[in-house]
Amino acid sequence: MKKWYEELFIDYAKTYDRETFTKGTLQEVGFIEKEIRKNKRIRILDVGCGTGRHSIELARRGYAVTGLDLSLSQLKRAREKARAAGVKVEFLRKDARRFDFRGRFGLVIMLCEGGFPLMETDEMNFRILENCAKSLRKGGKFIFSTLNALYPLVTSLKEILNEGAVGTKTSKISFDIATLREDSVLEAVDDNGKKKTLCCNERFYMPSELAWMLKTLGFRKVEIFGGTIGEFNRKVKPSPKEFELLVVAEK
């Protein structure tokens, strides 16, 4: 039986590309470029690449990029978009819990909940971070965004979950302050007009948790910021105002 995050992305690629959160790609890639000082020799791994929006834009700017995703339909769309853009990206179907490129990359990115923190156990989520760490060379950077546990402790999730939604609507939300997990019912309409009702469970993370896990995995420097979509920068501190966190770690 497929997990909710597998079922959601079946025949959902075109709808995904219309979601409002995908509109920040250019600014986010600009931030990534600054972080690696526009060094075109750096090889980039995009974990949970989806339809390839970050991978393709980075390739358009001259970087060698490999994108990983679990969804065949998302990857099909990514390859179509790359061909249309006239760029070459290596797109591979892999489970984020099961890969290891053994220091092949100078930068790993994992944006917009690209696998982490959608998994059903904390151990699975940790394994994704571990695989990203193993795939980085010494001195490499890991940039990712994730759900901010400070947010639901202060603000009702219902206030923003359906803002700007194109193909989804979220209801029946509950948040467990002991486990920092959110349960919700997601109603989605795929590219073919088919309706899906999915029971979702996602893990929100405290900045201190993320820092501890990454230090445990050998990262010597970990910086955590507020992660507003399309407004990535180093000026915004983590706070209950930010729905996501932006993490920049150096190995």
N, C-alpha and C positions, 0 to 999 in steps of 0.2 A: 504493500500500500504506500502510495506516494505521500511525502510530508507536505504540509501546507505551502512551504516555500518552493517546492517542486511543482505542485499543481498550479499555483498562481501563474507561473511564467510559461505555461504551455499555451501557445498561440496568443501571446500577450505582447509581442515585441513592438508592433506598430502603436498600440495603445500606450505602452510604456514610454515611447519616444515623445508622446504628446503631453505627458505629465509635467506640471509646472516645475518640479524639482530638477528636471533635466535641462532647464534653461540657463543654469549657471556654469555650464561647461567651460566656456572660453575664459572666464575669470579664474576658475579653479585650476585650469591648466596653466594659466599665467602664474599663479602662485607656485605651482609645482616647478615650473621652469626657474623661478627665482631661487627656490630651495636647492636646486642642483646647479645654479649659476650658468644655466643654458649650456651645459657641457654635453655636446652631442655624442660623445663617446660612451656615455653611460647607457647601459641596457636597462630597460624598464619592464617590470612585470606588473600587470594589472589584474588583481585577484577579484573575482566577481565582476567581470567586465561588462556583463549584460549585453546591450546592443552595441557596445564598443565606443561610446561617445568620447570618453577620455583617451582611450587607446588610439582612435583614429585622428583626433586632434593633435596628439603628441607626434604621431607618425607624419602628419601633415607639416609639422614644424621641424621634421628631420631626425626624429629619434627612432631607435630600433625598439619595437614594443612587442611583447607577448601578452595576450589576454587569455585568462582562464574563466570558464563559467560551467555550471552544471546543466544549464538549460540548452537543449539542442535548438529550440526555436529562437532563443535570444542570440545564439551564436550564428545561426543562419542569417538573421537580420544584420548582425555585425559584419559578416563577410560581404553581404550585398552592399552595405554602406561603404565599406572600405574600397570595393571595386569602383563604386560610383565616384568616390573621392579621388581615385587614382593613386591610392597609397597601399603599401604592403604591411600587413600586420599578421603575426602568427597567432591565430585563434585556436585554442585547444579546449576540448571538453574534459574537465577534471573536477573532482570533488575537492573543495578547499580544505577538507580534513585529511586529504590523502595526496600530497604532492611534496616533492623535495628536489629543488634544482641545485642544491649543494654549492652555494656561493656564486651562482652564475650571474646574478644581477647586482647593479649598483643602486637601484631604486625599486622598491616595491610600493605600489599604491593599492588601496582597498577603500573605495569611497561609496557613500550612499548605502551603507549596510551590505557590502558585497560579500555575503556569507556570514561574517561576524557582524552582529550578535544574534543571528536568527536561529542558531542551533538549539536543540531541546535540552542540552545539559551544559553546565559550565565547563566541563572537561572537553567537550567538543569545540566550544568556542576557543578555549586555550590552545587546543591542537592547531587551530587555524593560525593563531599568532605564532606558534612554534614553527609551523611550516614556512611562514613568511620570513621568520628570522633565519632559518636554515638556508633559505634561497638567496640571502644577501651576502655579499662579500664584506670583509672587514672595512669599516669606514663608510659603508653604504647607508642609505636612509630608508626609513619606512614611514609613509604618510598615509593615515587612514582616518575615517570618521566613524563615529558610533553614537548610540543613544546615550543621552546624558541623564544619569539617575538623579541629579539635583533638580531637574525640571519637574517631574511628577510629584516630588515631595512638597512642592510649593504651588504648582499650577495644575489645574485640571487638564488632562490630556484631551478631553472633548473640545477644548477651545480651538485647537488647530488641526486635529487629525484629518478633517475633511476639507480643509481650506485648499481650493484650487484643484481638487481631485478630478480626474478625467474619467478613469475607468473603475474607480473603487469608492466604496463608502464603508466606514468603520462604525460599528455599534457594539453594545454590550461590553463596555470596557471595564476592566478591574485591574488594580495594581496592588501587588503584594509587597509591602515595605520590608518584609523579612528577607525575601528572595530577590527583590528588585526586578521582578518579572511582571510583564503585562499580558493579560489574556484579553482577547477581543474577537469579535466576529467580523470578518471582512467579506463584503459583497462586491464581487468583481464582474465585469463584462469583458470578455476577450475580443480578439480581432474579428472573430466570426459572429459576434453578437450573442454568444453563449454566456449565460449567467452562472457564476460559481459562488458558493457560500463556503467560506473557509474559517476554521477555528485556529486562530493564530496565537503564538506564544513567543514573546521577544524579551531579551535580557537587556536592561539598562545598566550602565556602569558608572561607578564613582571615579573621579580622576585619580584618587589614591590607589584604587584597585588596578587601574590600567598601568600606572607607573610601577607598581610592585611587580606585576606580571612581566612587563617588558624588561625590567632590571633583572628579574630572574632568568630571562631568556638571553641575557648577555648584552643588552643595549646599555651603552655607557652614558648616554644622554637622552633624557625623555622630557619633552615639552608638550604641554597640553593647553589648548586654547578653546574659546567658544567657536562653534563650527557653523555659522550661518551659511546656508546654501547660496552659492554665487558671490559670497563675500569673504572668502578665505583670507585671513591675515593674522599677524602675530600680535595685534593690539588688543584683541578682545579676550579677557580672562574668562575661565570657566565660571558660570554662575547659573542660578535657577532660571534665568531669562533665556538661556540657550537650549534649544531642543536637542542639539547634537554637540558632540565634542570633536575637535580636530586635534589629532595627535601627530607630532613629528618626533621620531626617534632615530638616533644615530648609533650604529653598531661599533 
